[in-house]
């Protein structure tokens, strides 16, 4: 049995108000790390309180990671609160749904690239100097199965952004491995979060994809089901742990086999 002990370590998680981000922040805390939860949504405060109520050590910050200034302030808050930064999970992002490429507006392209790719760059830009102060750290970026595969149901802007996250991950790993900083990515398939709302039977409801589209993704998954946020969280924590100390520049696909079809 693998025991992961992250005592005396500090983790930063973006998009932490709910879903994969919250599950990962909670998993870090359970493993002994102190955690800064960041999200543009004010609900991140309640997420941090829940972790504290379970015995964890957590603080929160509302910020927009699609802006460099938001990321700078987020890292500064982590350092001023906990004194160091060891792990970062760059998870924040937004969904996008298929339309013919000729119908994709410039604004739609910029929004998705900003929220899903530029945000990761800005996070890393400010996280790396903080980690260098401690002699290293681990950065995990949330890409997607759409970072390694294109699907007819996906939008060109979302697939491009998620492929870009993997390229960014690889380059940072090469540039900073000698500095003691590992950079890796996770590529989830269908995961039941608020972005995937199975109660919706048409249109986008509460940020969720329609039930019919969810079913198509499930049908593409050999295991025949969606994943859970806790599964992704466990993988992220493992990638940060000493047991993964020789994993750098890689991406871990966690998709129930969807990418093999």
C-alpha positions as CSV (number, residue, x, y, z in Angstrom):
1,X,0.0,0.0,0.0
2,X,1.3,3.4,-0.9
3,X,1.2,6.0,1.8
4,X,1.5,9.6,0.8
5,X,2.6,12.1,3.4
6,X,2.7,15.7,2.4
7,X,3.1,17.1,5.9
8,X,4.9,20.5,6.0
9,X,4.1,21.0,2.3
10,X,2.0,23.8,0.7
11,X,-0.3,23.2,-2.3
12,X,-2.1,25.8,-4.5
13,X,-5.2,24.7,-6.4
14,X,-7.1,26.8,-9.0
15,X,-10.7,26.3,-9.9
16,X,-11.0,25.0,-6.4
17,X,-14.6,25.9,-5.6
18,X,-16.1,22.7,-6.9
19,X,-15.5,19.6,-9.0
20,X,-12.0,18.3,-9.7
21,X,-10.4,21.4,-8.1
22,X,-12.2,21.0,-4.8
23,X,-11.7,17.3,-4.7
24,X,-7.9,17.8,-5.3
25,X,-7.6,20.5,-2.6
26,X,-9.4,18.2,-0.2
27,X,-7.1,15.3,-1.1
28,X,-4.0,17.5,-0.6
29,X,-5.3,18.4,2.9
30,X,-6.1,14.8,3.8
31,X,-2.5,14.0,2.8
32,X,-1.2,16.6,5.2
33,X,-0.5,19.6,3.0
34,X,-1.7,23.1,3.7
35,X,-3.8,24.4,0.8
36,X,-4.6,27.7,-0.8
37,X,-7.9,27.3,-2.8
38,X,-8.3,29.8,-5.6
39,X,-11.3,30.4,-7.8
40,X,-13.1,33.3,-9.5
41,X,-16.3,32.1,-7.8
42,X,-17.0,33.3,-4.2
43,X,-18.1,29.8,-3.3
44,X,-14.4,29.0,-2.9
45,X,-14.7,30.4,0.6
46,X,-17.2,27.7,1.6
47,X,-15.0,25.1,0.0
48,X,-12.1,26.1,2.2
49,X,-14.3,26.2,5.3
50,X,-15.4,22.6,4.6
51,X,-11.8,21.4,4.4
52,X,-11.0,23.2,7.7
53,X,-14.1,21.6,9.3
54,X,-12.6,18.2,8.4
55,X,-9.4,19.0,10.1
56,X,-7.4,20.3,7.2
57,X,-5.5,23.6,6.9
58,X,-6.8,25.8,4.1
59,X,-7.2,29.4,3.0
60,X,-8.9,30.8,0.0
61,X,-8.7,33.6,-2.5
62,X,-11.0,34.9,-5.2
63,X,-9.1,35.7,-8.3
64,X,-9.2,35.5,-12.1
65,X,-6.3,33.4,-13.3
66,X,-6.9,34.4,-17.0
67,X,-5.1,37.6,-15.9
68,X,-1.4,37.7,-15.1
69,X,-2.1,40.1,-12.2
70,X,-4.6,37.7,-10.7
71,X,-2.0,34.9,-10.8
72,X,0.7,37.0,-9.3
73,X,-1.6,38.0,-6.4
74,X,-2.6,34.4,-5.9
75,X,1.0,33.2,-5.5
76,X,1.8,36.1,-3.3
77,X,-1.2,35.2,-1.1
78,X,0.1,31.7,-0.9
79,X,3.6,32.8,0.2
80,X,2.3,35.4,2.7
81,X,-0.1,32.9,4.2
82,X,2.0,29.7,4.3
83,X,5.6,30.9,3.6
84,X,6.3,28.6,0.7
85,X,4.9,26.9,-2.4
86,X,5.6,23.2,-3.1
87,X,2.8,22.0,-5.4
88,X,0.4,23.7,-7.8
89,X,-2.6,22.2,-9.6
90,X,-3.6,24.5,-12.5
91,X,-7.1,23.3,-12.9
92,X,-9.2,26.3,-13.7
93,X,-10.9,26.4,-17.1
94,X,-14.2,26.7,-19.0
95,X,-16.0,24.5,-21.4
96,X,-16.9,25.1,-25.0
97,X,-19.2,23.3,-27.4
98,X,-18.9,22.3,-31.1
99,X,-19.7,24.7,-33.9
100,X,-18.3,24.6,-37.4
101,X,-14.9,26.4,-37.5
102,X,-16.3,29.0,-39.9
103,X,-18.8,30.0,-37.3
104,X,-16.3,30.4,-34.4
105,X,-16.0,34.1,-33.6
106,X,-12.8,35.7,-32.7
107,X,-14.2,36.5,-29.3
108,X,-15.2,32.9,-28.7
109,X,-11.7,31.8,-29.7
110,X,-10.0,34.3,-27.4
111,X,-12.2,33.5,-24.4
112,X,-11.5,29.7,-24.5
113,X,-7.8,30.2,-25.2
114,X,-7.6,32.8,-22.4
115,X,-9.4,30.6,-19.8
116,X,-7.9,27.3,-20.7
117,X,-4.3,28.0,-22.0
118,X,-3.2,31.5,-21.2
119,X,-4.4,31.0,-17.6
120,X,-2.1,28.0,-17.2
121,X,0.8,30.0,-18.6
122,X,0.2,32.9,-16.2
123,X,0.0,30.6,-13.3
124,X,3.3,28.9,-14.2
125,X,4.9,32.2,-14.8
126,X,4.4,33.2,-11.2
127,X,4.6,29.8,-9.6
128,X,8.1,28.9,-10.9
129,X,9.9,31.8,-9.2
130,X,8.2,30.9,-5.9
131,X,9.2,27.3,-6.2
132,X,12.8,28.2,-7.0
133,X,13.0,29.9,-3.6
134,X,12.4,26.4,-2.0
135,X,14.7,24.5,-4.4
136,X,12.0,23.0,-6.5
137,X,8.4,21.8,-6.6
138,X,5.8,20.2,-8.7
139,X,3.3,21.7,-11.2
140,X,0.4,19.7,-12.4
141,X,-1.7,21.1,-15.3
142,X,-5.2,20.0,-16.1
143,X,-5.4,19.3,-19.8
144,X,-8.0,16.9,-21.1
145,X,-8.5,13.8,-23.2
146,X,-9.0,16.4,-25.9
147,X,-5.4,17.4,-25.4
148,X,-4.4,14.1,-27.0
149,X,-7.3,13.4,-29.3
150,X,-9.9,15.2,-31.4
151,X,-13.6,14.3,-31.2
152,X,-16.4,15.3,-33.5
153,X,-18.3,16.7,-30.6
154,X,-15.6,19.1,-29.4
155,X,-14.9,22.6,-30.4
156,X,-11.8,23.6,-32.3
157,X,-10.9,26.3,-29.8
158,X,-11.2,23.9,-26.8
159,X,-9.2,21.1,-28.4
160,X,-6.5,23.6,-29.5
161,X,-6.3,25.0,-25.9
162,X,-6.0,21.6,-24.3
163,X,-3.3,20.5,-26.8
164,X,-1.5,23.7,-25.9
165,X,-1.5,22.8,-22.2
166,X,0.4,19.6,-23.0
167,X,3.0,21.5,-25.1
168,X,3.4,24.1,-22.3
169,X,3.8,21.3,-19.8
170,X,6.6,19.7,-21.8
171,X,8.5,22.9,-22.3
172,X,8.4,23.9,-18.7
173,X,9.6,20.4,-17.7
174,X,12.6,20.6,-20.0
175,X,13.4,24.2,-19.0
176,X,13.2,23.7,-15.2
177,X,13.9,20.0,-14.5
178,X,17.4,20.9,-13.5
179,X,16.0,23.4,-11.1
180,X,14.2,20.7,-9.2
181,X,10.8,21.6,-10.7
182,X,8.7,18.9,-12.2
183,X,5.9,19.7,-14.6
184,X,3.3,17.2,-15.6
185,X,-0.3,17.1,-16.9
186,X,-3.4,15.1,-16.3
187,X,-5.9,14.4,-19.2
188,X,-9.3,13.5,-17.8
189,X,-12.0,12.1,-20.0
190,X,-15.7,12.4,-19.0
191,X,-15.9,13.3,-15.3
192,X,-19.1,14.1,-13.6
193,X,-18.8,17.7,-12.4
194,X,-20.9,20.8,-12.7
195,X,-19.7,21.1,-16.3
196,X,-21.3,17.7,-16.9
197,X,-24.9,17.9,-15.8
198,X,-26.7,14.7,-16.5
199,X,-30.1,16.2,-15.5
200,X,-30.1,18.5,-18.5
201,X,-32.0,17.1,-21.4
202,X,-31.4,20.0,-23.8
203,X,-29.2,23.0,-24.1
204,X,-26.7,24.0,-21.5
205,X,-28.1,23.9,-17.9
206,X,-26.1,25.3,-15.0
207,X,-23.0,25.1,-17.1
208,X,-23.5,21.4,-17.8
209,X,-23.6,19.6,-21.1
210,X,-26.9,18.1,-22.3
211,X,-27.7,14.6,-21.3
212,X,-27.6,13.4,-24.9
213,X,-24.1,14.6,-25.3
214,X,-23.0,13.1,-22.0
215,X,-24.4,9.8,-23.2
216,X,-22.4,10.0,-26.4
217,X,-19.2,10.5,-24.4
218,X,-20.1,7.6,-22.1
219,X,-20.7,5.4,-25.2
220,X,-17.2,6.3,-26.4
221,X,-15.7,5.2,-23.0
222,X,-14.9,1.4,-22.9
223,X,-15.6,1.3,-19.2
224,X,-19.1,2.6,-19.9
225,X,-19.2,5.3,-17.3
226,X,-17.9,8.7,-16.3
227,X,-15.1,9.2,-13.8
228,X,-15.4,11.0,-10.5
229,X,-13.5,14.1,-9.3
230,X,-11.9,12.0,-6.5
231,X,-10.2,9.7,-9.1
232,X,-8.5,12.7,-10.7
233,X,-7.6,14.2,-7.4
234,X,-5.9,11.0,-6.3
235,X,-3.8,11.0,-9.5
236,X,-2.8,14.6,-9.0
237,X,-1.6,14.0,-5.4
238,X,0.3,10.9,-6.5
239,X,2.1,12.9,-9.2
240,X,3.2,15.5,-6.6
241,X,4.4,12.9,-4.1
242,X,8.0,11.6,-3.8
243,X,6.8,8.3,-5.3
244,X,6.5,10.1,-8.6
245,X,9.9,11.9,-8.4
246,X,11.1,10.5,-11.8
247,X,7.9,11.6,-13.7
248,X,8.5,14.8,-15.5
249,X,7.1,16.3,-18.8
250,X,4.6,13.4,-19.0
251,X,0.8,13.5,-19.3
252,X,-1.4,11.0,-17.6
253,X,-4.6,10.1,-19.5
254,X,-7.4,9.3,-17.1
255,X,-10.3,8.6,-19.4
256,X,-11.7,5.1,-19.0
257,X,-10.1,4.2,-22.4
258,X,-11.9,6.9,-24.4
259,X,-8.8,7.9,-26.2
260,X,-8.2,4.4,-27.5
261,X,-11.3,4.4,-29.7
